[in-house]
Amino acid sequence: MAEDGGNLSEDQNGREAEGGPSLPRTFIRLNDLSEASAGGEETLPYPTLAPVVFFYLKQTTRPRSWCLKMVCNPYPFWSRASMLVILLNCVTLGMFHPCEDIDCDSERCKILQDFDDFIFAFFAVEMVIKMVALGIFGKKCYLGDTWNRLDFFIVLAGMLEYSLNLQNVSFSAVRTVRVLRPLRAINRVPSMRILVTLLLDTLPMLGNVLLLCFFVFFIFGIVGVQLWAGLLRNRCFLPENFSKPLTLELHNYYHTENDDENPFICSQPRENGMRLCSSLPKLHEEGLQCKMDMSAYNATDNTTCVNWNQYYTNCSAGEVNPFKGAINFDNIGYAWIAIFQVITLEGWVDIMYFVMDSHSFYNFIYFILLIIVSSDDPKLGTSLWPASPSRAAATRSC
């Protein structure tokens, strides 16, 4: 080997003297690799992380070196323990009864509270370990990652909750942050984290779709307001000059059994609706159909079966809309609520019947067009809403 090395060096010197090409520089670097490494700087155990944190903690300093091994180990025990604690947190949150555990006097509530204290302590210790290992501020540090910021916010909210409990202050809004704890699992599972990140990155691309949906809502909402504003408040009232017996209690307008969800909405004379006050059903008392008029009513003997429904003949606008006032077309805001319920295909038939009863039979065209344009049902053809990744993948596989 020594002779070979000597011959190579002599050949190289001879070629340089003769002006011929020298050996490749890579060959020389391979031979000088030991010298180069000896003269170079000391390599860091984790080159991608900050060399020094907290002004004096190096990567080889013991408190930080332990934390780095726990955080950067390919198969860390700490990550698996963190997933188990997150699953335990999901179980405890599901077992909590907000209405029964206000004062937390029961044994079950105290056990759940102990588990919650342990879970919070674990998350706080995990945050401190990551801060010591990675540092706090910086590109590769703890707060440089978005999911770590979520963990930091959850732990900070938990600290605020415990501090308020010590001060005997009720701040229930802070407790709602507990529901964000299961989201920490996204940061522990790499595949789930990639999928959620891709989903969030695609949201800005849906701007044009959202703009188109806004125009559809706006156009259909304006049409609904112009045609049916105030019509869903139509009810059959008693005439203004109607004089009822003093001992008799009657409603101002006709009420059905479930008047909030299934009211009797009538059509005014100027409209061409499908329901008129003349089509009110007859009154039933004790299983018998009342057919008498008011002249047969006996104030002293209240056993006369009078059909009082026949006197509700004045169809006019009242003050109550169906479903506790939520469904109507009185303004553009309520119209959007009704349109959104229609495109979800939940209870849209009732809304269509209300409109047809109060305005016109041909209003069904409006709802059919709205469902065809906006619904996400594949049986109805195209849709404004973009297909989900799972549906698109299933379509491609078929």
ABEGO torsion letter per residue (X at the ends): XAAAAAAAAAAAAAAAAAGBBBBBAAAAAAAAAAAAAAABBBBBABAABBABBGGABBAABAAAAAAAAAAABABBAAAAAAAAAAAAAAAAAAABBAAAAAAGABAAAAAAAAAAAAAAAAAAAAAAAAAAAAEABEAABAAABAAAAAAAAAAAAAAAAAAAAAAGBBBAAAAAAAAAAAAAAAAABAAAAAAAAAAAAAAAAAAAAAAAAAAAAAAAAAAAAAAABGAAABBBBBBAABBBBAABBBBABBBBABAAABBBBBBBAABABABBAAABBBBBBGGBBBABBAAABBAABAABBBBAAAABABBBBBABBBGGGABBAABAAAAAAAAAAAAAGBGAAAAAAAAAAAABAAAAAAAAAAAAAABABAAAEBBABBBBAAAAAAAAAX
